[in-house]
Amino acid sequence: MSEALAKAPRRRGRNARREERAAELAPELRAVRPGLEGGLYKPLADSDLKRIHDAALDILEQVGLSEAIPSCVDLVTAAGGTVNEDGRLLFPRALVEDTIAKAGRRFVLHAFDPSHDFEPWGKQVHFGTAGAAVHMVDAMTGAYRESTLADLYDIARVVDRMDHIHFFQRSIVLRDIEETRELDINTCYAALSGTSKHVGTSFFQPENVEETVRMLHMIAGGEDKWRARPFVSMSACFVVPPLKFAEDACLCMEAGVRAGMPVLLLAAGQAGATSPASLAGAVVQQVAEVLAGLVYVNLIAPGHPCIFGAWPFVSDLRTGAMSGGSGEQAVLMAASAQMAQYYDLPGGVAAGMTDSKVPDAQSGYEKGYTVALAAQAGGNMIYESAGMHASLLGFCLESLIIDNDMLGGVMRTVRGIEMSEGHLAVETIREVSTQGPGHFLGHTQTLDLMQKDYVYPDVGDRTSPKEWIEQGSTNVVEKARKRTQEILNDHYPAHIDAAMDARIRQAFPIQLPRGNMRPRR
């Protein structure tokens, strides 16, 4: 047999493997997908969960919260709460426990595109962005500049193309818009314009909520369609830790609940500063604050969709500065995920908040272990998981690309190891060992599982040193910058069509220039 003939089958085999790699798999067949179940990592024992719950109820019943606005006081006292001589609103144990029992569960968080809908409950894991960064980070130079409206639109466009980022919570503050009405409306619209995934936003004033919701009615095709599929949720920082209501945030939350907007009940004390330095105490305080919010919302609208957002943050006790990438932060958020599961409530935690100022080795290891532990604990919605730097002060577009690779790998660890008879591979081992060719590279099982069981990085490098040098010795940041530019040059979502965009611009003070958006259909 000639050498050419001898090599022909191998060439056909290589071509077949390339075709297998290029083929698009249905979402349910892919190695990782939204909603894989975590829950194997448990920093808290079952008895610990009960102790934290009991301590939180003691806090609510005996200490209560200060600065409750009149509408909140009226709701809670009508349901059995009291105001003590210091003006603190007390929540009786029975009221809290009855609320937990009747609270909304197992609801869907909708997206503009229904293919991105997801169910944030049980131990199902989903990754998203979030934050209120005030700077954009240049990955190549390390320069920081103020964040803008155009940046938010660009971030949303990149997130729209990231397979392992499942929802988009607004991640920067628009430093080029000062007036709060225009800021709130433009934040929501730029995010919605950039991605068809579920969007989370926040508000400064209740009247801004009401006006933005009117815009959402237009986009949805009417109030009834919006209420059936609310594709925007509200991040409500309704408390100022420790144990004090925030007036404007409470008014915004009330407006959002009445408008049918899902709410992230967010309590974010900083251990050693605005919550106890003891990790258990930090969890107790945040759980108590979120439970107060849960009662509040359910008295407005029983069963309203709420996300349990106990976010105990960490201080570097040497300086008092926040330390979003610390080991303590990782274990605290995993514990918070457990508490949401204890109540059988949809839960949101924060992980990926590196202290590093740029995408570097520190950024990689801090994001890696904080996100991995939150996912392994079964956090339903893991906010801040991509793009953040400097403990939430900076955002980097290239880090979205790098972190997307990281999130895919983390989700693969959540999936674990398949233990079916076929995966045990006894027959496969027998065939290869006794019938040749002495390796598994071309075996049908290998070809079948290469995409169904394995995740591959987009910008992470797996070449040999020789190949890496031949390809220009690029690092991950350089590759991420190239990929970012490709997306920003080519990806202009058009799910809000041109006619609707024009109507919205006529009715609302939209500042995102049309030049930032390619002509729409």
WOFEN-V901722 format. One record per residue. RES is the residue in one letter. PHI is phi in degrees with one decimal (NA if undefined). Layout:
BEGIN
RES,PHI
RES,PHI
END
This chain:
BEGIN
M,NA
S,-68.8
E,-62.6
A,-63.4
L,-66.1
A,-64.1
K,-85.6
A,-57.5
P,-59.9
R,-66.2
R,-64.0
R,-62.8
G,-64.0
R,-63.8
N,-62.5
A,-63.9
R,-65.9
R,-62.5
E,-63.3
E,-62.1
R,-66.5
A,-79.4
A,-65.4
E,-84.9
L,-87.6
A,-60.9
P,-52.1
E,-71.8
L,-99.4
R,-73.8
A,-61.3
V,-134.0
R,-159.4
P,-59.3
G,89.6
L,-59.9
E,-91.9
G,-99.0
G,105.8
L,-79.1
Y,-90.2
K,-134.8
P,-66.7
L,-108.0
A,-73.1
D,-55.7
S,-66.6
D,-66.0
L,-59.6
K,-65.6
R,-65.1
I,-64.9
H,-58.0
D,-62.3
A,-65.3
A,-63.4
L,-67.4
D,-60.8
I,-60.3
L,-66.7
E,-81.0
Q,-105.2
V,-105.7
G,70.3
L,-119.0
S,-95.1
E,60.8
A,-66.9
I,-75.7
P,-54.5
S,-64.2
C,-67.1
V,-58.8
D,-61.1
L,-63.2
V,-72.3
T,-68.2
A,-65.3
A,-95.9
G,115.4
G,-75.2
T,-138.8
V,-113.5
N,-83.7
E,-65.4
D,-92.2
G,81.1
R,-89.5
L,-86.2
L,-103.4
F,-112.6
P,-64.0
R,-53.9
A,-62.8
L,-63.5
V,-65.3
E,-68.3
D,-64.5
T,-63.5
I,-57.5
A,-65.0
K,-101.9
A,-65.4
G,-65.8
R,-138.0
R,52.0
F,-93.0
V,-93.6
L,-95.8
H,-85.0
A,-120.2
F,-55.7
D,-94.0
P,-56.7
S,-67.2
H,-100.7
D,-60.1
F,-150.7
E,-116.1
P,-88.2
W,-147.0
G,64.8
K,-120.2
Q,-73.1
V,-108.0
H,-138.3
F,-108.6
G,-153.5
T,-94.0
A,173.9
G,113.0
A,-136.7
A,-62.5
V,-109.0
H,-136.0
M,-103.9
V,-108.1
D,-83.1
A,-64.2
M,-86.2
T,-105.3
G,79.8
A,-70.5
Y,-111.5
R,-138.9
E,-67.9
S,-81.8
T,-132.6
L,-58.9
A,-60.7
D,-62.0
L,-61.2
Y,-61.0
D,-64.9
I,-60.0
A,-61.9
R,-65.2
V,-68.0
V,-56.9
D,-58.7
R,-100.7
M,-94.6
D,-62.2
H,-100.6
I,-109.8
H,-96.8
F,-148.8
F,-122.4
Q,-96.9
R,-51.6
S,-113.9
I,-136.2
V,-95.2
L,-82.0
R,-77.1
D,-96.1
I,-127.3
E,-96.8
E,-72.7
T,-66.0
R,-60.2
E,-67.1
L,-63.2
D,-64.9
I,-66.0
N,-70.0
T,-59.2
C,-64.8
Y,-70.4
A,-63.9
A,-64.1
L,-64.5
S,-67.9
G,-87.5
T,-149.4
S,-97.6
K,-80.0
H,-59.2
V,-115.4
G,-112.9
T,-141.0
S,-145.9
F,-140.3
F,-95.9
Q,-135.1
P,-62.5
E,-65.0
N,-70.6
V,-61.1
E,-62.7
E,-70.4
T,-63.1
V,-63.8
R,-61.7
M,-64.0
L,-65.1
H,-59.4
M,-60.7
I,-64.5
A,-75.1
G,97.9
G,134.9
E,-61.9
D,-63.2
K,-69.8
W,-62.1
R,-66.2
A,-74.0
R,-140.3
P,-70.7
F,-97.4
V,-129.1
S,-112.6
M,-111.8
S,-88.7
A,-113.6
C,-87.6
F,-79.4
V,-123.2
V,-110.5
P,-60.4
P,-92.9
L,58.0
K,-137.4
F,-70.2
A,-105.6
E,-57.3
D,-62.5
A,-64.9
C,-65.7
L,-64.1
C,-62.8
M,-61.6
E,-58.8
A,-63.4
G,-66.1
V,-62.7
R,-66.3
A,-87.6
G,84.6
M,-89.8
P,-56.5
V,-125.5
L,-86.8
L,-79.9
L,-111.2
A,-124.0
A,-133.6
G,-73.2
Q,-114.1
A,-54.9
G,89.2
A,-125.2
T,-110.1
S,-148.7
P,-58.0
A,-70.5
S,-68.5
L,-63.2
A,-62.9
G,-64.2
A,-62.7
V,-65.3
V,-56.5
Q,-62.7
Q,-66.5
V,-63.0
A,-60.0
E,-64.3
V,-67.9
L,-63.2
A,-60.5
G,-64.6
L,-63.8
V,-61.8
Y,-53.9
V,-64.4
N,-71.2
L,-76.6
I,-77.7
A,-145.9
P,-53.6
G,77.5
H,-60.0
P,-66.7
C,-125.2
I,-107.1
F,-75.7
G,-110.0
A,-77.9
W,-119.9
P,-72.0
F,-88.6
V,-121.6
S,-103.4
D,-79.0
L,-68.4
R,-75.1
T,-126.0
G,87.0
A,-74.6
M,-65.3
S,-128.0
G,-72.4
G,-104.2
S,-80.2
G,-62.6
E,-62.6
Q,-61.7
A,-62.0
V,-72.1
L,-63.9
M,-70.6
A,-62.9
A,-63.9
S,-64.9
A,-62.3
Q,-62.1
M,-65.5
A,-61.1
Q,-67.1
Y,-58.1
Y,-87.9
D,55.6
L,-116.4
P,-56.0
G,-122.0
G,-124.7
V,-128.7
A,-120.6
A,-152.8
G,102.8
M,-90.7
T,-56.6
D,-79.5
S,-65.7
K,-87.4
V,-142.0
P,-71.9
D,-142.4
A,-62.0
Q,-61.1
S,-57.3
G,-62.9
Y,-73.5
E,-68.5
K,-65.3
G,-58.8
Y,-78.9
T,-68.8
V,-70.0
A,-62.0
L,-69.0
A,-62.7
A,-69.9
Q,-64.9
A,-79.2
G,87.6
G,-61.3
N,-68.8
M,-129.0
I,-103.1
Y,-78.9
E,65.7
S,-77.9
A,-147.7
G,92.8
M,-83.8
H,-145.0
A,54.9
S,51.5
L,84.5
L,-88.0
G,-129.4
F,-130.6
C,-128.2
L,-62.3
E,-62.1
S,-66.0
L,-57.8
I,-68.5
I,-64.4
D,-68.5
N,-60.3
D,-60.8
M,-60.0
L,-64.9
G,-61.5
G,-65.3
V,-63.1
M,-63.5
R,-65.7
T,-70.3
V,-65.2
R,-62.6
G,79.8
I,-113.8
E,-73.1
M,-123.9
S,-71.0
E,-58.7
G,-63.5
H,-73.6
L,-65.6
A,66.2
V,-60.5
E,-67.5
T,-63.3
I,-62.0
R,-61.8
E,-60.1
V,-68.2
S,-74.2
T,-106.2
Q,-114.9
G,83.2
P,-90.9
G,88.6
H,-148.9
F,-105.8
L,-60.7
G,-101.6
H,-67.4
T,-59.2
Q,-65.0
T,-61.0
L,-63.8
D,-69.5
L,-95.0
M,-61.5
Q,-107.5
K,-75.5
D,-115.5
Y,-120.4
V,-111.6
Y,-120.8
P,-72.6
D,-86.1
V,-114.9
G,-65.2
D,-100.2
R,-126.3
T,-78.3
S,-74.4
P,-54.0
K,-62.3
E,-64.2
W,-60.7
I,-65.8
E,-61.6
Q,-90.4
G,107.6
S,54.9
T,-76.2
N,-100.5
V,-66.3
V,-67.4
E,-62.0
K,-66.4
A,-66.8
R,-62.1
K,-61.7
R,-65.5
T,-60.6
Q,-64.9
E,-59.6
I,-66.9
L,-66.6
N,-77.0
D,-117.7
H,-103.8
Y,-123.4
P,-55.9
A,-129.1
H,-72.2
I,-96.5
D,-74.6
A,-62.8
A,-65.5
M,-67.0
D,-58.7
A,-64.8
R,-63.2
I,-66.1
R,-65.4
Q,-73.4
A,-94.8
F,-133.8
P,-81.9
I,-75.7
Q,-105.5
L,-66.3
P,-62.1
R,-60.1
G,-63.7
N,-78.1
M,-127.2
R,-60.0
P,-53.6
R,-100.4
R,-67.4
END
